[in-house]
Amino acid sequence: MLDALQGWADERGATLEQAAARHQKWFRELSPSEQEKLEALCCFEAMELYARAGVARTAQGLLRRLGSLAQKE
């Protein structure tokens, strides 16, 4: 599936994220166990990205900022 998504993205000069969004029905058609594995993989990748970006322990500040923006709307 990843190769098909990457191929679509490469053909169109799109990102992998754009390809995944375009083909999201594939993800809905996965079995529950495959969906769970995919979710775990995404979570792991996100945690690695957060670690590399150095955003550990920034949640409280982010939540405060989002709260203040929401109050202004």
PLY file of the C-alpha trace (Angstrom):
ply
format ascii 1.0
element vertex 73
property float x
property float y
property float z
element edge 72
property int vertex1
property int vertex2
end_header
0.00 0.00 0.00
2.82 2.36 0.88
4.46 1.74 -2.49
1.17 2.51 -4.28
0.72 5.74 -2.31
4.32 6.78 -2.92
3.98 6.00 -6.62
0.83 8.13 -6.88
2.58 10.97 -5.06
5.69 10.74 -7.25
3.65 10.74 -10.47
1.84 13.89 -9.45
4.55 15.76 -7.57
2.53 15.39 -4.37
3.56 14.51 -0.83
2.94 11.15 0.76
0.47 12.87 3.09
-1.49 14.19 0.11
-1.57 10.72 -1.42
-2.82 9.22 1.85
-5.55 11.85 2.12
-6.60 11.21 -1.47
-6.83 7.45 -0.88
-8.19 7.43 2.67
-10.92 4.89 1.80
-8.13 2.28 1.62
-7.50 2.87 5.30
-11.17 2.51 6.21
-11.27 -0.83 4.38
-8.43 -2.32 6.43
-9.34 -4.95 8.99
-9.54 -3.77 12.62
-6.23 -5.49 13.44
-4.50 -3.82 10.48
-5.95 -0.45 11.48
-4.63 -0.97 15.00
-1.13 -1.77 13.68
-1.20 1.29 11.44
-2.31 3.50 14.34
0.51 2.14 16.53
3.05 2.79 13.78
1.79 6.35 13.31
1.94 6.98 17.05
5.52 5.67 17.22
6.59 7.83 14.28
4.93 10.90 15.82
6.70 10.34 19.12
10.04 10.09 17.32
9.31 13.29 15.41
8.43 15.11 18.64
11.65 13.90 20.23
13.77 15.05 17.28
12.01 18.41 17.25
12.69 18.89 20.96
9.09 19.55 21.88
9.01 17.47 25.04
7.14 19.12 27.92
5.61 21.83 25.74
2.01 20.63 26.01
1.00 22.97 28.85
2.23 26.08 27.05
0.60 24.97 23.83
-2.71 24.33 25.58
-2.60 27.74 27.26
-1.95 29.43 23.91
-4.74 27.49 22.19
-7.09 28.38 25.04
-6.34 32.07 24.73
-6.87 31.94 20.96
-10.16 30.09 21.40
-11.40 32.74 23.86
-10.72 35.47 21.30
-12.97 33.80 18.70
0 1
1 2
2 3
3 4
4 5
5 6
6 7
7 8
8 9
9 10
10 11
11 12
12 13
13 14
14 15
15 16
16 17
17 18
18 19
19 20
20 21
21 22
22 23
23 24
24 25
25 26
26 27
27 28
28 29
29 30
30 31
31 32
32 33
33 34
34 35
35 36
36 37
37 38
38 39
39 40
40 41
41 42
42 43
43 44
44 45
45 46
46 47
47 48
48 49
49 50
50 51
51 52
52 53
53 54
54 55
55 56
56 57
57 58
58 59
59 60
60 61
61 62
62 63
63 64
64 65
65 66
66 67
67 68
68 69
69 70
70 71
71 72
